[in-house]
């Protein structure tokens, strides 16, 4: 969930706990390289989380950080439950099955519903669940065991929630329409979803977790603690800078120009699920994606762009949520010429850079007072300024590498032009 924090990567430093876990895996091979931060490395901030004081949480619609303790959601009626997607680990799938087993053992029975689905993360996990009998536990609890994939998390194909249905899911995001048009998604851990699954009412999993054997849990995960724990030896990466520099070419010479259009106004925190819903992400061309841009929340936008409202002006956090690059392709395919906002979600901003769709950060509130829906705005990409209502406003200057990427036409054209020397070409 690094994207929700505005980050490009989330890096977890390996330690002896990680080494022990890897050593317990059936396919373990002792040939890994371990990297650690330099001694005395500086960080923007340090945050300490007391896990022993953290209880089960539920994220309410329509944001993964709209979080409350499970006690505040207890008893909420649900129309469906989903356990799966890429953020539901094998440990969670196993533990959720044991919670369901404990619930069945104490006499609980699943109320009639076809809306229980579990989707393992990959084929190896699916095989393990079958071999250990945990798939059968899910089935006794009324679950359908699906094939690995995004499934309900994107609301694609036949796996989607109906309009107005409330689902509790262990997936990663719950933006509007995420599980299907008109759906209402709540997020929780797999064990919380399991504890809520039989009665289809949100429930605290801790009473059932207390009945689960820790030893059986570890055995089902094949944690072979008898193996010696590998020594963690940090290594230094090596970079062949000279060879890469020798291969560098010259940066592109295309000039940034001026674009003029009328405004389409948006508010804060417009997420990529809204820009291009998940069920359309399989489309292959920007033009096809553009036909479905904002389809579920602002379908009139497409006609307005064609009528000349080709500049998007938004508030804070444009492009939050999923890092799907199809969001930028859809905007380009639709004919959007530039996006102006107070701030951008980091990964989406990187996608804008990579696809050479101009973006500008403007903080002056006077600009936003003038750049109303339908107003004419002119953007000078060379100087990084915008004009509205006869006044000119300065945008934050993009970095030299962003400007160079814009001149090249995006990341792919830059790589095609410069090969392995692309970084040196763009920064030279």
C-alpha positions in Angstrom: 0.0 0.0 0.0 3.0 2.3 -0.5 1.0 4.2 -3.2 -1.4 5.4 -0.5 1.5 7.1 1.3 2.6 8.8 -1.9 5.6 6.5 -2.3 7.0 4.7 -5.4 8.6 1.8 -3.5 8.2 0.3 0.0 11.4 -1.4 1.0 11.6 -3.7 4.0 15.0 -4.4 5.4 15.6 -8.1 5.8 16.6 -9.5 9.1 16.9 -12.8 10.9 13.1 -13.2 11.1 12.9 -13.0 7.3 15.9 -15.4 7.0 14.1 -17.9 9.3 10.9 -17.7 7.2 12.8 -18.2 4.0 14.7 -21.2 5.4 11.4 -22.8 6.3 10.1 -22.7 2.7 10.2 -26.0 0.7 11.7 -24.3 -2.3 14.4 -22.5 -0.2 17.8 -22.1 -1.9 20.7 -20.4 0.0 21.9 -18.0 -2.7 20.2 -14.8 -1.9 21.8 -11.4 -1.6 20.9 -9.2 1.3 21.0 -5.4 1.3 20.7 -3.0 4.2 20.7 0.8 4.6 24.0 2.4 5.3 25.0 2.9 8.9 23.7 6.4 9.9 21.4 6.7 6.9 19.1 9.7 7.3 15.3 9.5 7.1 12.6 12.1 6.9 10.8 10.7 9.9 10.6 7.7 12.2 7.3 6.1 13.3 7.0 3.4 16.0 3.9 1.3 15.9 2.9 -0.7 19.0 1.5 -3.8 17.4 0.5 -5.3 20.7 -1.9 -2.4 21.2 -3.4 -2.6 17.6 -6.7 -4.3 17.3 -8.7 -5.4 14.2 -9.7 -2.5 12.0 -12.3 -1.9 9.3 -11.9 0.7 6.5 -15.3 2.3 5.6 -16.2 3.5 2.1 -14.7 5.1 0.1 -11.0 5.2 1.1 -8.6 2.6 2.6 -7.6 5.1 5.3 -11.1 5.8 6.5 -10.4 3.4 9.4 -12.3 2.5 12.6 -11.9 -0.3 15.2 -14.0 -3.3 14.3 -16.1 -2.8 17.4 -17.6 0.3 15.7 -18.7 -1.8 12.7 -19.8 -4.9 14.6 -23.2 -6.2 13.4 -23.3 -4.4 10.1 -25.4 -6.5 7.6 -23.4 -7.6 4.6 -24.5 -8.9 1.2 -21.1 -10.5 0.4 -17.6 -11.3 1.6 -14.4 -11.7 -0.3 -11.0 -13.0 0.8 -8.2 -12.6 -1.7 -6.3 -10.3 -4.0 -2.6 -9.6 -4.0 -2.5 -8.1 -0.5 -4.0 -11.2 1.2 -1.0 -13.4 2.1 -0.8 -17.1 2.4 -0.6 -16.7 6.2 -3.9 -14.8 6.1 -5.6 -17.4 3.9 -4.5 -20.2 6.2 -5.5 -18.3 9.4 -8.9 -17.3 7.9 -9.6 -20.9 7.2 -8.8 -21.9 10.8 -11.1 -19.1 12.0 -13.9 -20.5 9.8 -13.1 -24.0 11.1 -13.4 -22.8 14.7 -16.7 -21.1 13.9 -18.1 -24.2 12.3 -16.9 -26.3 15.2 -18.8 -24.2 17.7 -22.0 -24.7 15.8 -22.2 -21.7 13.5 -23.7 -22.4 10.1 -23.5 -20.2 6.9 -26.6 -18.3 6.1 -27.8 -18.9 2.5 -25.8 -16.8 0.0 -23.8 -17.2 -3.2 -21.8 -14.1 -2.3 -18.8 -15.7 -0.5 -15.6 -15.9 -2.5 -12.0 -16.8 -1.7 -9.2 -16.3 -4.3 -5.7 -17.5 -3.5 -2.8 -15.3 -4.5 -1.2 -17.8 -6.8 -1.3 -21.4 -8.0 1.1 -22.7 -5.4 -1.0 -21.3 -2.6 -4.1 -22.7 -4.2 -2.4 -26.1 -4.4 -1.4 -25.9 -0.7 -4.9 -25.0 0.4 -6.3 -28.1 -1.4 -3.6 -30.4 -0.1 -4.1 -29.3 3.5 -7.9 -29.6 3.3 -8.3 -25.9 3.9 -10.1 -25.4 0.6 -12.8 -27.8 1.9 -13.1 -25.7 5.1 -13.8 -22.7 2.9 -16.4 -24.7 0.9 -18.1 -25.9 4.1 -18.4 -22.3 5.2 -20.2 -21.5 2.0 -17.3 -20.1 0.0 -16.6 -20.5 -3.7 -12.9 -21.0 -4.3 -11.9 -19.0 -7.3 -8.8 -19.2 -9.5 -5.9 -16.8 -8.7 -6.4 -13.3 -10.0 -7.6 -9.8 -9.1 -11.2 -10.9 -9.1 -13.5 -8.8 -6.8 -10.7 -6.4 -6.1 -11.2 -4.9 -9.5 -14.8 -5.9 -10.1 -14.0 -7.4 -13.5 -15.6 -10.2 -15.6 -18.3 -12.1 -13.7 -16.8 -11.4 -10.2 -18.4 -8.1 -9.1 -20.7 -6.8 -6.5 -24.2 -5.6 -7.5 -25.3 -2.0 -7.1 -26.1 -1.1 -3.5 -24.5 -4.3 -2.1 -22.3 -4.0 1.0 -19.2 -6.3 0.9 -16.5 -6.9 3.4 -13.2 -7.7 1.7 -9.6 -8.3 2.5 -8.5 -6.6 -0.8 -6.4 -3.4 -0.8 -8.7 -0.6 -1.9 -12.4 0.4 -1.6 -12.9 3.4 -3.8 -16.3 4.2 -5.3 -17.4 1.4 -7.7 -14.2 -0.6 -7.0 -16.0 -3.9 -6.6 -18.5 -3.1 -9.4 -20.7 -0.2 -10.4 -22.7 1.1 -7.4 -21.0 -1.3 -5.0 -20.1 -0.4 -1.4 -16.9 -1.9 -0.1 -15.5 -2.2 3.4 -12.0 -3.5 4.0 -10.6 -5.7 6.8 -8.1 -8.4 7.4 -8.9 -11.9 6.1 -9.6 -13.2 9.6 -12.1 -10.4 10.2 -13.8 -11.2 6.9 -13.8 -14.9 7.9 -15.3 -14.2 11.3 -18.1 -12.2 9.6 -18.7 -14.6 6.7 -21.1 -17.2 8.2 -23.7 -14.8 9.5 -22.9 -12.1 6.9 -22.5 -9.5 9.6 -19.3 -7.7 10.6 -17.8 -9.4 13.6 -14.7 -9.1 15.8 -12.4 -12.1 15.0 -10.6 -12.3 18.4 -12.9 -14.7 20.2 -12.4 -17.2 17.3 -8.7 -16.5 17.0 -8.3 -17.5 20.6 -9.5 -21.0 19.6 -6.9 -21.4 16.9 -3.8 -23.5 17.6 -0.6 -21.6 16.9 1.3 -24.9 16.5 -1.2 -26.1 13.9 -1.1 -22.8 12.1 2.7 -23.0 11.8 2.6 -26.6 10.7 0.1 -25.8 7.9 2.5 -23.2 6.7 5.4 -25.7 6.7 7.6 -23.6 8.9 10.6 -26.0 9.4 12.2 -24.5 12.4 14.7 -27.3 12.6 16.7 -25.9 9.8 19.6 -23.6 10.7 18.9 -19.9 10.2 21.1 -18.5 7.5 23.5 -15.8 8.5 22.4 -12.4 7.1 25.4 -10.8 5.4 24.7 -7.5 3.8 26.4 -6.8 0.5 27.1 -3.6 -1.4 25.6 -3.2 -4.9 27.9 -2.4 -7.8 27.2 0.0 -10.6 29.0 0.2 -13.9 28.5 3.9 -14.4 31.3 4.4 -17.0 29.8 1.9 -19.4 26.4 3.4 -19.2 27.7 6.9 -19.6 29.6 5.9 -22.7 26.4 4.6 -24.3 24.5 7.8 -23.7 23.2 9.8 -26.6 21.9 13.4 -26.7 18.6 14.5 -25.2 15.7 15.1 -27.6 15.2 18.5 -29.1 11.4 18.8 -29.2 10.3 22.0 -27.7 7.5 22.5 -25.2 4.8 24.7 -26.5 1.6 26.4 -25.4 -1.8 24.7 -25.1 -5.1 26.4 -24.7 -8.4 24.9 -23.8 -11.4 25.2 -21.5 -11.5 23.8 -18.0 -13.1 20.7 -16.5 -13.0 21.2 -12.8 -12.5 18.5 -10.2 -12.2 18.5 -6.4 -9.7 16.8 -4.1 -8.4 13.2 -4.1 -9.7 12.0 -7.5 -8.6 8.4 -7.6 -7.5 6.3 -10.6 -10.5 4.0 -10.1 -12.7 6.9 -11.0 -10.5 7.9 -14.0 -10.6 4.5 -15.6 -12.6 1.8 -13.8 -10.9 -1.6 -13.4 -13.3 -3.4 -15.8 -11.9 -1.4 -18.7 -8.2 -1.8 -17.9 -7.8 -4.8 -20.3 -8.4 -2.5 -23.3 -5.3 -2.2 -25.4 -5.1 1.3 -26.8 -5.4 4.9 -25.4 -8.3 5.6 -27.7 -10.3 2.6 -26.4 -9.5 3.5 -22.8 -10.5 7.1 -23.5 -14.0 6.0 -24.5 -14.5 4.8 -20.9 -12.7 7.6 -19.0 -14.7 8.6 -15.9 -17.5 6.4 -17.2 -19.0 5.6 -13.8 -18.8 9.0 -12.1 -18.7 11.6 -14.8 -19.6 10.2 -18.2 -20.4 13.6 -19.6 -16.7 14.5 -19.4 -15.9 12.7 -22.7 -18.3 14.9 -24.7 -17.0 18.0 -23.0 -13.4 17.2 -23.9 -14.4 16.7 -27.5 -16.1 20.1 -27.3 -12.9 21.8 -26.2 -12.8 21.3 -22.4 -9.3 19.7 -22.7 -7.7 21.0 -19.6 -8.3 19.4 -16.2 -8.0 21.6 -13.1 -8.2 19.8 -9.8 -7.5 20.2 -6.1 -5.2 18.1 -3.9 -4.2 14.5 -4.5 -5.1 14.0 -8.1 -4.5 10.4 -9.2 -4.6 8.8 -5.7 -5.1 5.0 -5.3 -4.1 2.3 -7.7 -1.0 2.9 -9.7 -2.5 1.7 -13.0 -0.9 3.5 -15.9 -4.1 3.0 -17.9 -5.4 6.1 -16.1 -2.9 8.3 -18.0 -3.5 6.4 -21.2 -7.3 7.0 -20.9 -6.7 10.7 -20.4 -4.4 10.9 -23.4 -6.8 8.8 -25.5 -9.6 11.1 -24.6 -7.7 14.1 -25.7 -6.9 15.8 -22.4 -4.0 18.2 -23.0 -2.8 18.9 -19.5 -3.7 18.4 -15.8 -3.3 21.3 -13.3 -3.7 20.5 -9.6 -2.5 21.6 -6.2 -0.8 18.2 -5.7 -0.5 14.8 -7.3 -0.3 11.3 -6.0 3.3 10.3 -6.5 3.0 7.1 -8.6 0.3 8.7 -10.9 2.6 11.7 -11.3 5.4 9.3 -12.4 3.0 7.8 -14.9 2.2 11.3 -16.2 5.9 11.9 -16.7 6.5 8.5 -18.3 3.6 9.0 -20.8 4.5 12.7 -21.4 1.1 14.0 -20.4 1.9 17.6 -19.1 1.0 18.3 -15.5 1.5 21.4 -13.5 1.4 22.2 -9.8 -0.2 25.5 -9.1 -0.8 26.6 -5.5 -2.2 30.1 -6.0 -5.8 30.1 -4.9 -6.5 33.1 -7.1 -5.9 30.9 -10.1 -8.5 28.4 -8.9 -11.0 31.2 -8.4 -10.7 32.1 -12.1 -10.3 28.6 -13.5 -13.9 27.6 -13.1 -15.8 25.0 -15.1 -15.7 26.0 -18.8 -13.2 28.9 -18.3 -10.5 29.3 -20.9 -7.0 28.7 -19.7 -3.6 28.8 -21.5 -0.6 26.8 -20.4 2.9 27.7 -21.4 4.8 24.5 -21.0 8.1 26.1 -21.7 7.9 28.6 -18.9 5.7 26.6 -16.6 3.1 29.3 -16.3 -0.7 29.3 -16.7 -3.0 32.2 -17.7 -6.7 32.6 -16.7 -8.9 35.6 -16.6 -6.2 37.8 -18.1 -3.8 37.0 -15.3 -0.7 34.8 -15.3 0.3 32.4 -12.6 3.5 30.5 -11.9 3.5 26.8 -11.6 6.1 24.8 -9.7 9.0 24.2 -12.2 9.3 20.6 -13.2 12.7 19.0 -12.7 15.2 19.0 -15.6 14.7 15.2 -16.1 10.9 15.7 -16.3 11.3 18.4 -18.9 13.7 16.2 -20.8 11.2 13.3 -20.7 8.5 15.6 -22.0 10.7 16.6 -24.9 11.4 12.9 -25.7 7.7 12.1 -25.8 7.8 9.8 -22.7 9.8 7.0 -21.2 9.3 4.4 -24.0 10.3 6.8 -26.8 13.3 7.9 -24.7 14.5 4.3 -24.2 14.0 3.5 -27.9 16.1 6.5 -28.8 18.9 6.1 -26.2 18.8 2.5 -25.0 20.8 1.7 -21.9 22.1 5.3 -21.8 18.7 6.8 -21.4 19.3 8.1 -17.9 22.5 9.8 -18.8 20.9 11.2 -22.0 18.1 12.7 -20.0 20.3 14.2 -17.3 23.2 15.3 -19.5 
